[in-house]
Amino acid sequence: MRHGESDCQKALVDDHLRYGLNETGRSQAANVAREIRDLGIERVFSSPVPRAFETANIIFPEKKIEVVESLKECSSDVWLHIHQNISSEEKEEFKREIFKGLECIEELLFQERSLVVAHGGVFWGLAQYFDFEFYLLDNVQIVKVPLRICSSQTLPKPSDLRNIPTHCLIKKSPL
């Protein structure tokens, strides 16, 4: 799911990582919360960027949100490269960071019905990782990633969850 609206979306700003939701974004998150309660989400992962984390907390106030550091949004330059389909080393580095974050939580994603709250650029990386078509997401839009598109993946056994790499930076938020 992409986060709710933030004031940084109105212009490409360099310090966009510090922005939380605006009033419209909080309302969007509250509205979508009512719609997705029946999806049976068991686990919620979020980018550490305030607008994504705040969206996750509004939708699931009773859950501990697991922050994945590697799922931060890209710079405005990389975002333009994604939109214009321009190759660049910065874009490739951003993709590697996203892949690192997804590798850390991939086993967990397959164990439980999960929600990842992040950013447009991160979902571009998610589409690259799971090999599905990328399209621009609206605020609080949900993308369902069925397991069948990950046919090369095998579901891990619960005992395999102990082997998550130590470089995975996942933190549980306090309730």
C-alpha positions as CSV (number, residue, x, y, z in Angstrom):
1,M,0.0,0.0,0.0
2,R,1.2,3.5,-0.7
3,H,1.0,6.0,2.1
4,G,-1.6,8.7,2.5
5,E,-1.2,12.3,1.1
6,S,1.7,14.4,2.4
7,D,2.5,18.0,1.7
8,C,5.8,17.0,0.2
9,Q,3.9,15.4,-2.7
10,K,2.9,18.8,-4.0
11,A,6.4,19.5,-5.0
12,L,9.6,17.4,-5.4
13,V,11.5,18.5,-2.3
14,D,14.9,17.3,-1.2
15,D,13.9,16.9,2.5
16,H,10.8,14.8,1.7
17,L,11.8,12.1,4.2
18,R,10.8,14.2,7.2
19,Y,7.2,14.8,6.1
20,G,4.2,13.1,7.8
21,L,0.7,13.0,6.5
22,N,-1.4,16.1,6.0
23,E,-5.1,16.3,7.0
24,T,-6.2,14.8,3.7
25,G,-3.7,11.9,4.2
26,R,-4.9,11.2,7.7
27,S,-8.5,11.1,6.4
28,Q,-7.5,8.8,3.5
29,A,-5.8,6.4,5.9
30,A,-8.9,6.4,8.2
31,N,-11.2,5.7,5.3
32,V,-9.1,2.8,3.9
33,A,-8.8,1.3,7.4
34,R,-12.6,0.6,7.3
35,E,-12.2,-1.0,3.9
36,I,-9.3,-3.4,4.6
37,R,-10.3,-4.7,8.1
38,D,-11.8,-7.8,6.4
39,L,-8.6,-8.7,4.6
40,G,-7.2,-10.5,7.6
41,I,-3.9,-8.7,7.7
42,E,-1.7,-10.4,10.3
43,R,1.6,-8.4,10.0
44,V,2.3,-4.8,9.0
45,F,5.7,-3.6,7.7
46,S,6.4,0.0,7.1
47,S,9.0,2.3,5.7
48,P,10.6,4.4,8.4
49,V,9.5,7.6,6.7
50,P,6.9,9.4,8.8
51,R,4.1,9.5,6.1
52,A,4.3,5.7,5.6
53,F,4.6,4.9,9.3
54,E,1.8,7.2,10.3
55,T,-0.5,5.7,7.6
56,A,0.2,2.2,9.0
57,N,-0.5,3.3,12.6
58,I,-3.8,5.0,11.6
59,I,-5.0,1.8,9.8
60,F,-3.8,-0.7,12.4
61,P,-3.5,1.2,15.7
62,E,-3.7,-2.2,17.6
63,K,-0.7,-3.8,15.8
64,K,3.0,-3.4,16.3
65,I,4.3,-1.9,13.0
66,E,7.6,-3.4,11.9
67,V,9.9,-0.8,10.4
68,V,12.1,-1.9,7.5
69,E,14.9,0.7,7.1
70,S,15.6,-0.3,3.5
71,L,12.1,0.6,2.3
72,K,12.7,4.4,2.4
73,E,11.6,6.5,-0.6
74,C,14.2,7.4,-3.2
75,S,15.5,10.9,-3.9
76,S,13.6,13.1,-6.3
77,D,16.3,12.6,-9.0
78,V,15.8,8.8,-8.8
79,W,12.0,9.2,-8.8
80,L,12.3,11.2,-12.1
81,H,14.6,8.4,-13.5
82,I,11.9,5.8,-12.6
83,H,9.2,7.9,-14.3
84,Q,11.2,8.6,-17.4
85,N,12.6,5.1,-17.6
86,I,16.2,6.5,-17.5
87,S,19.0,4.2,-16.4
88,S,21.3,5.5,-13.7
89,E,23.6,4.2,-11.0
90,E,21.5,6.0,-8.4
91,K,18.4,4.2,-9.6
92,E,20.2,0.8,-9.5
93,E,21.5,1.5,-6.0
94,F,18.0,2.4,-4.9
95,K,16.7,-0.9,-6.3
96,R,19.5,-2.9,-4.5
97,E,18.4,-1.2,-1.2
98,I,14.8,-2.2,-1.8
99,F,15.8,-5.8,-2.7
100,K,17.9,-6.0,0.5
101,G,14.8,-5.0,2.5
102,L,12.5,-7.4,0.7
103,E,15.0,-10.2,1.1
104,C,14.9,-9.6,4.9
105,I,11.1,-9.8,5.1
106,E,10.3,-12.1,2.1
107,E,10.0,-15.3,4.3
108,L,7.7,-13.4,6.7
109,L,5.6,-12.1,3.8
110,F,5.0,-15.7,2.7
111,Q,4.2,-17.0,6.2
112,E,1.4,-14.5,7.1
113,R,-1.0,-12.2,5.3
114,S,1.1,-9.0,5.3
115,L,0.8,-5.4,4.4
116,V,3.8,-3.3,3.4
117,V,3.1,0.5,3.7
118,A,5.7,2.4,1.6
119,H,6.1,4.7,-1.3
120,G,5.7,4.9,-5.1
121,G,9.4,4.3,-5.7
122,V,9.5,1.3,-3.3
123,F,6.6,-0.2,-5.2
124,W,8.6,0.2,-8.4
125,G,11.3,-1.9,-6.7
126,L,8.7,-4.4,-5.5
127,A,7.5,-4.8,-9.1
128,Q,11.1,-5.4,-10.2
129,Y,11.6,-7.9,-7.3
130,F,8.5,-10.0,-7.9
131,D,8.5,-9.4,-11.6
132,F,5.1,-7.8,-12.2
133,E,4.0,-4.7,-14.1
134,F,4.7,-1.4,-12.3
135,Y,2.2,1.4,-12.4
136,L,1.8,4.6,-10.5
137,L,-0.2,4.2,-7.3
138,D,-2.6,6.7,-5.8
139,N,-2.4,7.5,-2.2
140,V,-3.5,4.6,0.1
141,Q,-3.9,2.3,-3.0
142,I,-3.4,-1.3,-2.3
143,V,-1.5,-3.7,-4.6
144,K,-2.2,-7.4,-3.9
145,V,0.8,-9.6,-4.7
146,P,-0.5,-13.1,-5.1
147,L,1.9,-15.9,-4.2
148,R,1.4,-17.5,-7.7
149,I,3.5,-14.7,-9.3
150,C,6.4,-15.8,-7.1
151,S,6.4,-19.3,-8.6
152,S,10.2,-19.5,-8.4
153,Q,9.9,-19.0,-4.6
154,T,9.3,-21.8,-2.2
155,L,7.6,-21.2,1.0
156,P,10.0,-21.4,3.9
157,K,9.4,-23.7,6.9
158,P,8.8,-21.9,10.2
159,S,12.2,-23.2,11.4
160,D,13.8,-21.3,8.5
161,L,12.7,-18.0,10.0
162,R,15.6,-18.1,12.5
163,N,18.0,-17.7,9.6
164,I,17.0,-14.2,8.6
165,P,20.2,-12.3,7.8
166,T,21.5,-10.1,10.7
167,H,21.8,-7.0,8.4
168,C,18.0,-6.8,8.2
169,L,17.0,-3.8,10.1
170,I,13.5,-4.5,11.4
171,K,12.3,-2.8,14.5
172,K,9.0,-3.2,16.2
173,S,7.3,0.0,17.2
174,P,5.9,0.4,20.7
175,L,2.1,0.2,20.9
